[in-house]
Amino acid sequence: MNDSRGLPFSSGTSSSHETYERALAALNVYRGDAVAIIDEALSTDPDFVMGHVLRAEVLITMWERSVLPKVHESLQRLQSLHDRSNDRERAHAQAIARWAQGDWDGMRLNFERLLADHPRDLLALQVSHLADFYHGDRDSLRARPERVLPSWTSADPAYGIVLGMQAFGLEECGQYAQAEDTGRRALELQPDDCWAHHAVAHVLEMQARQAEGIAFMQSREAHWAQSDNGFSFHNWWHTALFNLDQGRNAEALALYDRCIRPEPIGVQVMMLDATALLWRLHLNGVETGTRWNELADTYEQSDEAGFYVVQRHARHGGLYRHRTHPGGRRPAQGGAGIDCGPGHQCPHDPRSGPAHRAGHRCLRAGQVRRDGEPAAAGALQGPRLRRQPCAARHHSSHADRSGTARRRSAHGACAHTGAHGTQITLRLQLGAAAARGLGSEWIFNPQCTEHLPVLKVFTQQACAARLQCGRHDECVIKADC
């Protein structure tokens, strides 16, 4: 028996196959609880291989340490069903095992091979697309959907979902016009595809079409902000950024309370958005009350180490506090590491590997106290203005990278560079300057075909650096500080 895309199941009843389709459809549009749905099938059909695959891979899309025990449960069941599985199902199990071992690139390579043989495997496409997103791999974000598209047609019910992924990849590669056209076409085919909404929102943000962005998100709210939509918090975050760039600080803060952070949830990506918005509000001089305290307390109570990008945002917001606990020790920053075996640096632990070290060097320039005020010393360090290309391999989209260096509404469009690590450093430099009440100005380099900005930060120190933007030799970012 095959699924609705013509791919064979090795096991399962007609009922469990129908439940699988419902769970996959829920994942496609981030509605409901796909794990709970597939558990319905597994409770009556415990040997349903693709049920265990979907369960593990939905958990993986959260990209948190906390899901590892449940992923291992599913993986052990898949290993026991190995001889009953077909080749495609075994390839899924191998990808899951790579992720559980901390081999994220290996997982993505497994999916690439799987999709070469089975380009209509929608589950493999979506999970690997999200893996590319978390890695900040813009080329794969665009290329992976493009490689499989010839095997799909507009008659396929999920064709719009594939287009939505392609639209986001196009946007991340700076192909804004094509990304918008593709995203809007995806929404015509699947109006509830919140990832396609996300792609169009990115385009409108990167082109400084904030008023249009607010109108777009508001007019389609019924399609991406449903009460059971697990991605709505992030699309609300984009809506808040549109308002912030229009000088509508009160509206942005109201969206924080009502839609982005209505309750203290410890999910890392949700806390990341909350921290990023509060930091932007802080730079705009907006009083945010005790909201920092709630985030700090929730983050410290979590055993989740999270990603280095979450730690970076946490430091922006003062979530790492310089206080001493009884006995003179400081609180752990984001939980304990994972033991993945002797000598193994597991990327599940963000404090291991070059990405964390690069991020930490950048962070030292932007540390703040719990009350949100900038640190007294070392806020601007000219010699530390350097490219950190290793940081580019981990999660961040254009909107996230524009971060605290986003142009204030008085100056117009937001900023983005092709070098993630460079952008982090420049963002923190500007953030510290803005927090000290110093002026800032954006100057766009007319030689850069990707509309990358040249940044000048005016401070009371005398230093300068020249940085390549990471995409063009002729486009140089100049920072005077």
Kinemage of the C-alpha trace (Angstrom):
@kinemage 1
@onewidth
@group {chain A} dominant
@subgroup {mainchain}
@vectorlist {calphas} color= white
{ca met a 1} P 0.000 0.000 0.000
{ca asn a 2} L 1.213 3.513 -0.849
{ca asp a 3} L 0.749 6.911 0.730
{ca ser a 4} L -1.067 9.727 -1.054
{ca arg a 5} L 2.150 10.710 -2.871
{ca gly a 6} L 2.710 7.191 -4.241
{ca leu a 7} L 5.420 6.140 -1.771
{ca pro a 8} L 5.192 2.582 -0.388
{ca phe a 9} L 4.511 1.696 3.235
{ca ser a 10} L 6.093 -1.517 4.485
{ca ser a 11} L 3.514 -1.894 7.228
{ca gly a 12} L 0.384 -0.445 8.699
{ca thr a 13} L -3.355 -0.715 8.271
{ca ser a 14} L -5.586 1.513 6.178
{ca ser a 15} L -6.610 3.237 9.413
{ca ser a 16} L -3.036 3.921 10.519
{ca his a 17} L -2.174 5.164 7.033
{ca glu a 18} L -5.068 7.628 7.177
{ca thr a 19} L -3.896 8.808 10.585
{ca tyr a 20} L -0.364 9.233 9.195
{ca glu a 21} L -1.725 11.520 6.471
{ca arg a 22} L -3.554 13.604 9.074
{ca ala a 23} L -0.423 13.924 11.206
{ca leu a 24} L 1.710 14.897 8.209
{ca ala a 25} L -0.861 17.473 7.101
{ca ala a 26} L -0.800 18.945 10.616
{ca leu a 27} L 2.991 19.213 10.468
{ca asn a 28} L 2.872 20.801 7.002
{ca val a 29} L 0.878 23.789 8.280
{ca tyr a 30} L 2.050 23.627 11.942
{ca arg a 31} L -1.487 23.066 13.187
{ca gly a 32} L -2.461 20.916 16.153
{ca asp a 33} L -0.254 18.224 17.680
{ca ala a 34} L 1.184 15.922 15.025
{ca val a 35} L 2.808 13.699 17.670
{ca ala a 36} L -0.502 13.177 19.472
{ca ile a 37} L -2.176 12.379 16.153
{ca ile a 38} L 0.343 9.737 15.105
{ca asp a 39} L 0.269 8.274 18.612
{ca glu a 40} L -3.357 7.365 17.884
{ca ala a 41} L -2.149 5.079 15.097
{ca leu a 42} L 0.777 3.654 17.070
{ca ser a 43} L -1.462 2.771 20.018
{ca thr a 44} L -3.334 0.260 17.846
{ca asp a 45} L -0.619 -0.477 15.290
{ca pro a 46} L 2.710 -0.505 17.209
{ca asp a 47} L 4.641 -1.992 14.277
{ca phe a 48} L 3.741 0.837 11.884
{ca val a 49} L 7.223 1.876 10.753
{ca met a 50} L 6.406 5.239 9.163
{ca gly a 51} L 4.402 6.125 12.246
{ca his a 52} L 7.541 5.846 14.360
{ca val a 53} L 9.497 7.747 11.708
{ca leu a 54} L 7.054 10.645 11.668
{ca arg a 55} L 6.887 10.764 15.452
{ca ala a 56} L 10.673 11.020 15.801
{ca glu a 57} L 11.079 13.554 13.017
{ca val a 58} L 8.331 15.857 14.304
{ca leu a 59} L 10.164 15.908 17.641
{ca ile a 60} L 13.442 16.640 15.851
{ca thr a 61} L 11.938 19.758 14.257
{ca met a 62} L 11.827 21.310 17.735
{ca trp a 63} L 15.644 21.072 17.753
{ca glu a 64} L 15.933 20.873 21.533
{ca arg a 65} L 17.868 18.600 23.852
{ca ser a 66} L 14.707 17.830 25.787
{ca val a 67} L 13.272 15.727 22.953
{ca leu a 68} L 16.257 13.352 22.811
{ca pro a 69} L 14.793 10.689 25.148
{ca lys a 70} L 11.601 10.453 23.075
{ca val a 71} L 13.565 10.414 19.827
{ca his a 72} L 15.657 7.548 21.210
{ca glu a 73} L 12.449 5.663 22.092
{ca ser a 74} L 11.238 5.883 18.512
{ca leu a 75} L 14.693 5.061 17.177
{ca gln a 76} L 14.915 1.893 19.275
{ca arg a 77} L 11.540 0.787 17.950
{ca leu a 78} L 12.666 1.478 14.384
{ca gln a 79} L 15.820 -0.541 14.935
{ca ser a 80} L 13.731 -3.477 16.122
{ca leu a 81} L 11.635 -3.176 12.944
{ca his a 82} L 14.653 -2.841 10.649
{ca asp a 83} L 14.160 -6.164 8.854
{ca arg a 84} L 10.507 -5.362 8.153
{ca ser a 85} L 11.230 -1.862 6.799
{ca asn a 86} L 11.750 -0.885 3.168
{ca asp a 87} L 14.783 1.026 1.928
{ca arg a 88} L 13.152 4.455 2.210
{ca glu a 89} L 12.073 3.796 5.787
{ca arg a 90} L 15.575 2.589 6.695
{ca ala a 91} L 17.001 5.789 5.212
{ca his a 92} L 14.685 7.795 7.468
{ca ala a 93} L 15.825 5.758 10.474
{ca gln a 94} L 19.475 6.400 9.567
{ca ala a 95} L 18.832 10.150 9.378
{ca ile a 96} L 17.127 10.082 12.768
{ca ala a 97} L 20.073 8.153 14.226
{ca arg a 98} L 22.517 10.728 12.847
{ca trp a 99} L 20.591 13.537 14.517
{ca ala a 100} L 20.401 11.660 17.832
{ca gln a 101} L 24.177 11.150 17.693
{ca gly a 102} L 24.740 14.868 17.186
{ca asp a 103} L 25.771 14.493 13.552
{ca trp a 104} L 23.546 17.211 12.116
{ca asp a 105} L 25.358 17.510 8.802
{ca gly a 106} L 25.234 13.747 8.463
{ca met a 107} L 21.474 13.825 8.975
{ca arg a 108} L 21.078 16.445 6.261
{ca leu a 109} L 23.246 14.409 3.897
{ca asn a 110} L 21.109 11.336 4.573
{ca phe a 111} L 17.996 13.290 3.683
{ca glu a 112} L 19.639 14.618 0.537
{ca arg a 113} L 20.299 11.076 -0.639
{ca leu a 114} L 16.814 9.964 0.368
{ca leu a 115} L 15.195 12.788 -1.592
{ca ala a 116} L 17.321 12.002 -4.641
{ca asp a 117} L 15.656 8.580 -4.704
{ca his a 118} L 12.248 9.697 -3.407
{ca pro a 119} L 11.669 13.355 -4.345
{ca arg a 120} L 7.999 13.116 -3.358
{ca asp a 121} L 8.790 12.281 0.272
{ca leu a 122} L 7.175 15.350 1.802
{ca leu a 123} L 8.144 14.451 5.368
{ca ala a 124} L 11.835 14.158 4.463
{ca leu a 125} L 11.668 17.444 2.553
{ca gln a 126} L 10.083 19.440 5.362
{ca val a 127} L 12.298 18.059 8.133
{ca ser a 128} L 15.475 18.626 6.118
{ca his a 129} L 14.281 22.099 5.100
{ca leu a 130} L 13.919 22.999 8.769
{ca ala a 131} L 17.360 21.514 9.432
{ca asp a 132} L 18.752 23.804 6.735
{ca phe a 133} L 16.958 26.693 8.450
{ca tyr a 134} L 18.493 25.943 11.829
{ca his a 135} L 21.909 25.738 10.186
{ca gly a 136} L 21.462 29.043 8.381
{ca asp a 137} L 22.226 27.196 5.117
{ca arg a 138} L 20.557 29.549 2.658
{ca asp a 139} L 21.814 27.697 -0.424
{ca ser a 140} L 20.224 24.418 0.704
{ca leu a 141} L 17.061 26.237 1.758
{ca arg a 142} L 16.661 27.195 -1.880
{ca ala a 143} L 18.202 24.187 -3.626
{ca arg a 144} L 16.526 21.358 -1.729
{ca pro a 145} L 12.942 22.286 -2.722
{ca glu a 146} L 14.075 23.192 -6.239
{ca arg a 147} L 15.595 19.747 -6.787
{ca val a 148} L 12.355 17.950 -5.979
{ca leu a 149} L 9.896 20.318 -7.684
{ca pro a 150} L 10.114 18.613 -11.122
{ca ser a 151} L 8.540 15.549 -9.493
{ca trp a 152} L 5.508 17.552 -8.352
{ca thr a 153} L 2.657 19.195 -10.233
{ca ser a 154} L 0.023 21.745 -9.336
{ca ala a 155} L -2.471 18.872 -9.205
{ca asp a 156} L -0.751 17.469 -6.101
{ca pro a 157} L -2.551 18.547 -2.899
{ca ala a 158} L 0.769 19.392 -1.214
{ca tyr a 159} L 2.268 21.274 -4.156
{ca gly a 160} L 1.632 24.580 -2.382
{ca ile a 161} L 3.553 23.338 0.667
{ca val a 162} L 6.599 22.626 -1.500
{ca leu a 163} L 6.297 26.056 -3.116
{ca gly a 164} L 6.161 27.665 0.330
{ca met a 165} L 9.499 26.088 1.209
{ca gln a 166} L 10.978 27.159 -2.108
{ca ala a 167} L 9.749 30.719 -1.512
{ca phe a 168} L 11.587 30.948 1.789
{ca gly a 169} L 14.794 29.620 0.261
{ca leu a 170} L 14.574 32.156 -2.556
{ca glu a 171} L 14.091 34.963 -0.046
{ca glu a 172} L 17.060 33.877 2.037
{ca cys a 173} L 19.192 33.990 -1.108
{ca gly a 174} L 18.075 37.549 -1.863
{ca gln a 175} L 15.807 36.687 -4.815
{ca tyr a 176} L 13.003 38.793 -3.410
{ca ala a 177} L 10.752 39.249 -6.439
{ca gln a 178} L 10.749 35.547 -7.280
{ca ala a 179} L 10.317 34.649 -3.623
{ca glu a 180} L 7.247 36.853 -3.284
{ca asp a 181} L 5.667 35.512 -6.460
{ca thr a 182} L 6.313 31.940 -5.365
{ca gly a 183} L 5.052 32.553 -1.840
{ca arg a 184} L 1.838 34.161 -3.018
{ca arg a 185} L 1.294 31.322 -5.496
{ca ala a 186} L 1.770 28.869 -2.612
{ca leu a 187} L -0.917 30.692 -0.634
{ca glu a 188} L -3.324 30.476 -3.543
{ca leu a 189} L -2.931 26.706 -3.479
{ca gln a 190} L -2.765 26.295 0.319
{ca pro a 191} L -4.159 29.370 2.111
{ca asp a 192} L -3.212 28.012 5.550
{ca asp a 193} L 0.490 27.512 4.784
{ca cys a 194} L 1.969 29.683 7.520
{ca trp a 195} L 5.499 29.010 6.223
{ca ala a 196} L 4.549 30.633 2.922
{ca his a 197} L 3.122 33.564 4.893
{ca his a 198} L 6.460 33.674 6.686
{ca ala a 199} L 8.360 33.778 3.390
{ca val a 200} L 6.292 36.678 2.043
{ca ala a 201} L 6.656 38.523 5.363
{ca his a 202} L 10.433 38.196 5.069
{ca val a 203} L 10.369 39.694 1.587
{ca leu a 204} L 8.267 42.657 2.719
{ca glu a 205} L 10.600 43.204 5.657
{ca met a 206} L 13.791 42.996 3.635
{ca gln a 207} L 12.398 45.472 1.099
{ca ala a 208} L 11.309 47.897 3.849
{ca arg a 209} L 7.623 47.551 2.923
{ca gln a 210} L 6.516 47.684 6.546
{ca ala a 211} L 3.081 49.240 6.067
{ca glu a 212} L 2.320 46.694 3.374
{ca gly a 213} L 3.588 43.980 5.699
{ca ile a 214} L 1.165 44.986 8.450
{ca ala a 215} L -1.723 45.015 5.988
{ca phe a 216} L -0.700 41.627 4.559
{ca met a 217} L -0.452 39.915 7.932
{ca gln a 218} L -3.662 41.457 9.270
{ca ser a 219} L -5.686 40.649 6.169
{ca arg a 220} L -4.661 36.973 6.323
{ca glu a 221} L -4.634 36.513 10.087
{ca ala a 222} L -7.337 33.840 9.945
{ca his a 223} L -4.986 31.650 7.891
{ca trp a 224} L -1.835 31.787 10.051
{ca ala a 225} L -2.888 32.792 13.579
{ca gln a 226} L -5.316 30.025 14.506
{ca ser a 227} L -5.430 29.065 18.182
{ca asp a 228} L -3.767 25.693 17.450
{ca asn a 229} L -1.074 27.089 15.148
{ca gly a 230} L 2.326 26.269 16.596
{ca phe a 231} L 4.127 28.774 14.377
{ca ser a 232} L 1.847 31.754 14.918
{ca phe a 233} L 4.095 33.212 17.638
{ca his a 234} L 6.847 33.751 15.063
{ca asn a 235} L 4.566 35.288 12.455
{ca trp a 236} L 3.255 37.573 15.211
{ca trp a 237} L 6.883 38.467 15.886
{ca his a 238} L 7.276 39.548 12.265
{ca thr a 239} L 4.062 41.545 12.582
{ca ala a 240} L 5.486 43.235 15.676
{ca leu a 241} L 8.675 44.094 13.762
{ca phe a 242} L 6.626 45.738 11.030
{ca asn a 243} L 4.944 47.857 13.690
{ca leu a 244} L 8.243 48.630 15.392
{ca asp a 245} L 9.775 49.834 12.147
{ca gln a 246} L 6.791 52.130 11.707
{ca gly a 247} L 7.380 53.671 15.145
{ca arg a 248} L 4.344 51.915 16.601
{ca asn a 249} L 6.066 50.806 19.793
{ca ala a 250} L 2.870 50.468 21.814
{ca glu a 251} L 1.372 48.128 19.217
{ca ala a 252} L 4.539 46.021 19.178
{ca leu a 253} L 4.521 45.722 22.971
{ca ala a 254} L 0.827 44.801 22.938
{ca leu a 255} L 1.551 42.028 20.436
{ca tyr a 256} L 4.308 40.783 22.744
{ca asp a 257} L 1.846 40.440 25.629
{ca arg a 258} L -1.111 39.143 23.667
{ca cys a 259} L 0.438 36.921 21.005
{ca ile a 260} L 4.187 36.371 21.384
{ca arg a 261} L 4.555 35.861 25.124
{ca pro a 262} L 1.057 35.459 26.627
{ca glu a 263} L 2.373 32.919 29.166
{ca pro a 264} L 5.801 31.795 30.463
{ca ile a 265} L 6.536 28.880 28.112
{ca gly a 266} L 10.066 27.458 28.131
{ca val a 267} L 10.256 26.547 24.439
{ca gln a 268} L 13.577 27.896 23.199
{ca val a 269} L 12.527 29.328 19.844
{ca met a 270} L 9.592 31.105 21.501
{ca met a 271} L 11.891 32.599 24.117
{ca leu a 272} L 14.292 33.651 21.381
{ca asp a 273} L 11.597 35.724 19.669
{ca ala a 274} L 10.489 37.235 22.956
{ca thr a 275} L 14.039 38.249 23.865
{ca ala a 276} L 14.743 39.637 20.404
{ca leu a 277} L 11.644 41.834 20.481
{ca leu a 278} L 12.241 43.134 24.013
{ca trp a 279} L 15.804 44.041 23.048
{ca arg a 280} L 14.601 46.016 20.039
{ca leu a 281} L 12.054 47.788 22.226
{ca his a 282} L 14.798 48.578 24.725
{ca leu a 283} L 16.912 50.165 21.997
{ca asn a 284} L 13.899 52.274 21.048
{ca gly a 285} L 13.707 53.521 24.621
{ca val a 286} L 10.476 51.693 25.417
{ca glu a 287} L 9.820 50.805 29.051
{ca thr a 288} L 9.135 47.058 29.204
{ca gly a 289} L 8.457 46.691 32.924
{ca thr a 290} L 9.110 43.278 34.475
{ca arg a 291} L 8.992 41.337 31.223
{ca trp a 292} L 12.776 40.778 31.285
{ca asn a 293} L 12.488 39.192 34.728
{ca glu a 294} L 9.940 36.623 33.569
{ca leu a 295} L 12.111 35.619 30.635
{ca ala a 296} L 15.230 35.414 32.790
{ca asp a 297} L 13.500 33.284 35.396
{ca thr a 298} L 11.982 30.940 32.813
{ca tyr a 299} L 15.283 30.541 31.018
{ca glu a 300} L 17.201 29.757 34.200
{ca gln a 301} L 14.604 27.208 35.315
{ca ser a 302} L 15.011 25.329 32.046
{ca asp a 303} L 17.414 22.412 31.672
{ca glu a 304} L 17.460 23.065 27.935
{ca ala a 305} L 20.848 24.221 26.683
{ca gly a 306} L 19.297 25.563 23.494
{ca phe a 307} L 21.290 26.856 20.550
{ca tyr a 308} L 24.068 29.388 20.547
{ca val a 309} L 21.746 31.844 18.793
{ca val a 310} L 19.320 31.558 21.727
{ca gln a 311} L 22.175 32.214 24.125
{ca arg a 312} L 23.153 35.247 22.047
{ca his a 313} L 19.635 36.669 22.308
{ca ala a 314} L 19.535 35.750 25.980
{ca arg a 315} L 22.673 37.762 26.612
{ca his a 316} L 21.172 40.676 24.710
{ca gly a 317} L 18.280 40.706 27.121
{ca gly a 318} L 20.286 40.289 30.302
{ca leu a 319} L 19.000 36.745 30.799
{ca tyr a 320} L 22.489 35.731 31.949
{ca arg a 321} L 22.748 37.722 35.141
{ca his a 322} L 25.976 38.552 36.956
{ca arg a 323} L 24.801 37.540 40.363
{ca thr a 324} L 26.229 35.165 42.901
{ca his a 325} L 24.240 32.323 44.419
{ca pro a 326} L 24.807 31.047 47.967
{ca gly a 327} L 28.294 29.623 48.206
{ca gly a 328} L 29.696 32.082 45.702
{ca arg a 329} L 28.826 30.158 42.549
{ca arg a 330} L 27.180 31.653 39.512
{ca pro a 331} L 24.132 30.079 37.898
{ca ala a 332} L 24.771 27.772 34.968
{ca gln a 333} L 24.142 29.460 31.644
{ca gly a 334} L 21.477 27.467 29.904
{ca gly a 335} L 21.831 23.992 31.399
{ca ala a 336} L 24.367 21.208 31.371
{ca gly a 337} L 26.085 19.707 28.378
{ca ile a 338} L 25.297 16.353 26.813
{ca asp a 339} L 27.589 13.393 27.161
{ca cys a 340} L 27.799 11.985 23.652
{ca gly a 341} L 30.771 9.788 24.357
{ca pro a 342} L 34.469 10.241 25.069
{ca gly a 343} L 36.067 13.024 23.081
{ca his a 344} L 32.875 13.837 21.169
{ca gln a 345} L 31.851 17.467 20.851
{ca cys a 346} L 28.127 17.177 20.433
{ca pro a 347} L 26.412 20.076 18.655
{ca his a 348} L 23.409 19.448 20.893
{ca asp a 349} L 25.533 21.311 23.446
{ca pro a 350} L 25.935 24.885 22.166
{ca arg a 351} L 28.934 25.457 24.401
{ca ser a 352} L 31.036 23.045 22.375
{ca gly a 353} L 32.499 23.677 18.951
{ca pro a 354} L 33.551 26.743 16.987
{ca ala a 355} L 30.080 28.259 16.603
{ca his a 356} L 29.715 28.838 20.319
{ca arg a 357} L 33.247 30.187 20.662
{ca ala a 358} L 32.636 32.651 17.818
{ca gly a 359} L 29.313 33.699 19.287
{ca his a 360} L 30.831 34.138 22.738
{ca arg a 361} L 33.545 36.447 21.420
{ca cys a 362} L 30.906 38.591 19.764
{ca leu a 363} L 28.719 38.597 22.870
{ca arg a 364} L 31.321 40.125 25.129
{ca ala a 365} L 30.713 43.471 23.427
{ca gly a 366} L 26.968 43.424 24.046
{ca gln a 367} L 26.394 42.093 27.547
{ca val a 368} L 23.723 43.832 29.598
{ca arg a 369} L 22.467 43.687 33.144
{ca arg a 370} L 19.145 42.202 34.176
{ca asp a 371} L 17.488 45.625 34.131
{ca gly a 372} L 18.400 45.961 30.460
{ca glu a 373} L 21.024 48.678 30.916
{ca pro a 374} L 24.298 48.275 28.996
{ca ala a 375} L 27.365 46.969 30.760
{ca ala a 376} L 29.600 49.739 32.041
{ca ala a 377} L 32.870 48.619 30.478
{ca gly a 378} L 34.022 46.949 27.298
{ca ala a 379} L 30.866 47.744 25.351
{ca leu a 380} L 32.776 48.646 22.214
{ca gln a 381} L 35.964 46.868 21.272
{ca gly a 382} L 37.434 47.902 17.940
{ca pro a 383} L 39.950 45.052 17.677
{ca arg a 384} L 37.113 42.532 17.969
{ca leu a 385} L 35.480 43.734 14.763
{ca arg a 386} L 36.304 40.759 12.582
{ca arg a 387} L 34.616 38.146 10.473
{ca gln a 388} L 33.476 35.037 12.323
{ca pro a 389} L 32.452 32.821 9.403
{ca cys a 390} L 31.969 29.698 11.529
{ca ala a 391} L 28.959 31.313 13.185
{ca ala a 392} L 27.224 31.438 9.829
{ca arg a 393} L 26.604 27.708 9.951
{ca his a 394} L 23.957 27.906 12.633
{ca his a 395} L 20.378 29.084 12.729
{ca ser a 396} L 19.471 32.532 11.684
{ca ser a 397} L 17.328 34.034 8.990
{ca his a 398} L 17.703 37.477 7.477
{ca ala a 399} L 15.188 38.912 9.926
{ca asp a 400} L 17.067 37.475 12.879
{ca arg a 401} L 20.430 38.586 11.526
{ca ser a 402} L 19.192 42.144 11.137
{ca gly a 403} L 18.696 41.956 14.897
{ca thr a 404} L 19.491 44.922 17.036
{ca ala a 405} L 21.123 46.696 14.131
{ca arg a 406} L 17.735 47.042 12.479
{ca arg a 407} L 17.375 50.555 11.240
{ca arg a 408} L 15.155 52.650 13.414
{ca ser a 409} L 11.905 53.709 11.749
{ca ala a 410} L 13.285 57.222 11.199
{ca his a 411} L 15.998 55.819 8.947
{ca gly a 412} L 13.944 53.399 6.793
{ca ala a 413} L 14.896 49.894 5.725
{ca cys a 414} L 16.418 47.137 7.809
{ca ala a 415} L 19.940 45.818 7.400
{ca his a 416} L 21.333 42.457 6.464
{ca thr a 417} L 24.701 41.119 5.462
{ca gly a 418} L 25.852 37.924 3.878
{ca ala a 419} L 28.315 37.154 6.684
{ca his a 420} L 26.409 36.000 9.723
{ca gly a 421} L 29.308 36.315 12.169
{ca thr a 422} L 30.230 39.756 10.854
{ca gln a 423} L 26.646 40.893 11.223
{ca ile a 424} L 26.551 39.687 14.831
{ca thr a 425} L 29.581 41.767 15.696
{ca leu a 426} L 28.345 44.878 13.928
{ca arg a 427} L 24.905 44.439 15.427
{ca leu a 428} L 26.312 44.373 18.935
{ca gln a 429} L 28.490 47.379 18.252
{ca leu a 430} L 25.510 49.383 17.065
{ca gly a 431} L 23.384 48.030 19.887
{ca ala a 432} L 25.831 49.256 22.503
{ca ala a 433} L 26.102 52.633 20.805
{ca ala a 434} L 22.340 53.024 20.553
{ca ala a 435} L 21.890 51.991 24.164
{ca arg a 436} L 24.300 54.763 25.160
{ca gly a 437} L 22.215 57.279 23.253
{ca leu a 438} L 24.746 57.766 20.468
{ca gly a 439} L 23.731 58.412 16.891
{ca ser a 440} L 23.807 55.926 14.026
{ca glu a 441} L 23.461 56.153 10.275
{ca trp a 442} L 23.061 53.694 7.407
{ca ile a 443} L 24.715 54.242 4.059
{ca phe a 444} L 23.967 51.796 1.233
{ca asn a 445} L 26.766 50.665 -1.022
{ca pro a 446} L 25.626 51.174 -4.636
{ca gln a 447} L 28.121 48.555 -5.855
{ca cys a 448} L 26.413 45.734 -3.942
{ca thr a 449} L 23.811 43.987 -6.069
{ca glu a 450} L 22.297 42.321 -3.017
{ca his a 451} L 21.436 45.678 -1.432
{ca leu a 452} L 23.806 45.032 1.433
{ca pro a 453} L 24.342 48.082 3.623
{ca val a 454} L 27.469 49.880 4.606
{ca leu a 455} L 27.274 50.709 8.276
{ca lys a 456} L 28.790 53.668 10.065
{ca val a 457} L 28.595 53.722 13.837
{ca phe a 458} L 29.478 57.026 15.468
{ca thr a 459} L 30.852 56.745 19.001
{ca gln a 460} L 33.226 58.568 21.256
{ca gln a 461} L 36.114 56.227 20.505
{ca ala a 462} L 38.523 56.336 17.579
{ca cys a 463} L 38.881 53.054 15.756
{ca ala a 464} L 38.031 51.649 12.354
{ca ala a 465} L 37.718 48.332 10.579
{ca arg a 466} L 37.112 47.151 7.035
{ca leu a 467} L 35.108 43.966 6.637
{ca gln a 468} L 34.101 42.039 3.559
{ca cys a 469} L 30.348 41.539 3.417
{ca gly a 470} L 30.880 37.829 2.834
{ca arg a 471} L 29.331 37.734 -0.615
{ca his a 472} L 31.191 40.236 -2.791
{ca asp a 473} L 34.832 41.234 -2.813
{ca glu a 474} L 33.941 44.737 -3.922
{ca cys a 475} L 31.383 45.305 -1.154
{ca val a 476} L 33.175 46.365 2.029
{ca ile a 477} L 31.442 47.081 5.309
{ca lys a 478} L 33.108 50.025 7.021
{ca ala a 479} L 32.607 50.516 10.721
{ca asp a 480} L 33.920 53.692 12.355
{ca cys a 481} L 33.628 53.540 16.103
